[in-house]
Amino acid sequence: MLIRAYVPSDFVAVTALWDATGISIHYNDPSKDIPRMLATHNCQLYVGTLDDRVMASIMVGHEGHRGWLYKLAVMPEFQGKGYGRDLVRQAERWLVARGMPKVNLMIRDTNVKVRQFYERLGYTVAARTVMERWLKPDEIDIS
């Protein structure tokens, strides 16, 4: 597998990958998420290719204090061959090069298989509560 930075011509293949692996969520529209990520120097989207076919991805970013992993996906027929591990290690190298001392990620509670994957790579469950709030511009005074 060749790991390289995402380019705009990868968009259709990457969104198909995310759909095929079940990581697409209706509220995370790739047509908005990817350009938002590309607009900052604190994020990178990598793709894994075999014979010029996009078959894996990972998004990595940081906010200056810690790194985050997102959108790790490997086409089902290529899972279990070490490609996911290689992408995670590439993302970790990217973070280390930027001075990040720690990396976090979030996994949906129902995704036991992915949790076990990350545990094999040395990740542990953090004693934290993740909270969220959807920001609705019409409800927030920005004046």
C-alpha positions in Angstrom: 0.0 0.0 0.0 1.2 3.5 -0.9 0.2 6.1 1.7 0.0 9.6 0.3 -1.8 12.9 1.1 -5.4 13.3 -0.2 -5.9 15.2 -3.4 -9.2 16.6 -4.6 -9.5 14.0 -7.3 -9.7 11.4 -4.5 -13.1 12.7 -3.3 -15.4 10.2 -5.0 -13.2 7.3 -4.0 -12.8 8.4 -0.4 -16.6 9.0 0.0 -17.2 5.5 -1.5 -14.7 4.0 0.9 -16.4 5.7 3.9 -19.8 4.5 2.7 -18.5 0.9 2.1 -17.0 0.8 5.6 -20.0 2.3 7.4 -18.2 5.3 8.8 -20.3 7.8 6.9 -22.8 9.5 9.2 -25.6 11.8 7.8 -24.4 14.8 9.8 -20.7 14.5 8.7 -21.1 15.5 5.0 -17.7 14.8 3.3 -18.4 17.6 0.9 -18.2 20.0 3.9 -15.8 18.0 6.2 -13.0 17.5 3.7 -12.8 21.1 2.5 -12.9 22.3 6.1 -10.0 20.0 7.0 -8.0 21.1 3.9 -8.5 24.8 4.9 -6.3 24.4 8.0 -2.6 23.5 8.5 -3.6 21.5 11.6 -5.1 18.5 9.7 -4.1 16.0 7.1 -6.1 13.4 5.3 -4.1 10.4 4.0 -5.2 7.8 1.6 -3.8 4.3 1.1 -3.7 3.1 -2.5 -3.1 -0.2 -4.2 -2.6 -0.1 -8.0 -3.8 3.6 -7.9 -7.1 2.5 -6.2 -8.0 4.3 -3.0 -8.7 1.5 -0.5 -8.0 3.1 2.9 -7.9 6.5 4.6 -7.2 8.3 7.9 -7.6 11.9 8.9 -5.3 13.3 11.6 -5.4 16.7 13.3 -4.4 18.6 16.4 -5.5 21.7 18.2 -2.1 22.5 19.6 -2.4 20.4 22.7 -3.1 16.9 21.6 -3.7 15.0 18.4 -6.8 13.3 17.1 -7.4 10.5 14.7 -10.5 10.4 12.5 -12.0 8.5 9.6 -9.8 5.4 9.6 -11.3 3.1 7.0 -10.0 0.1 5.1 -12.1 -1.5 2.4 -13.5 -4.7 3.8 -11.6 -7.0 1.4 -8.3 -5.5 2.5 -8.9 -5.6 6.3 -6.7 -7.7 8.5 -3.6 -7.2 6.4 -1.9 -4.4 8.4 -3.1 -1.5 6.3 -5.0 0.1 9.1 -2.0 -0.2 11.4 0.2 1.4 8.8 -2.2 4.4 8.4 -2.4 4.9 12.2 1.4 4.8 12.4 1.7 7.4 9.6 -0.8 9.6 11.4 1.2 9.2 14.6 4.4 10.2 12.8 2.6 13.3 11.5 1.6 14.3 15.0 5.1 13.6 16.5 6.6 15.8 13.8 4.4 18.7 15.1 5.3 18.2 18.7 2.1 16.6 19.9 2.7 14.5 23.0 -0.6 12.6 22.9 -3.2 11.3 20.5 -6.9 10.7 21.1 -9.7 9.1 19.2 -13.4 8.4 19.7 -15.1 5.1 18.8 -18.8 4.6 18.8 -19.9 2.3 21.6 -21.3 -0.2 19.2 -18.0 -0.6 17.3 -16.3 -3.3 19.4 -14.2 -4.6 16.4 -12.5 -1.2 16.0 -11.9 -0.9 19.7 -10.1 -4.2 19.7 -8.0 -3.1 16.7 -6.8 0.1 18.6 -6.2 -1.9 21.8 -3.8 -4.2 19.7 -2.0 -1.0 18.7 -1.5 0.0 22.3 -4.4 2.4 22.8 -6.3 2.3 26.1 -9.8 3.5 27.1 -9.5 6.9 28.8 -11.6 7.7 31.8 -13.4 10.6 30.2 -16.9 11.7 29.4 -17.3 13.1 25.9 -20.0 15.7 25.7 -21.3 17.5 22.6 -23.5 20.3 21.5 -24.6 21.0 18.0 -23.8 24.6 17.1 -26.8 26.2 15.3 -25.8 29.7 14.0 -29.3 31.0 14.4 -29.2 30.3 18.1 -25.8 31.8 18.8 -25.3 35.6 19.0 -22.0 36.3 17.2 -22.1 40.0 17.4 
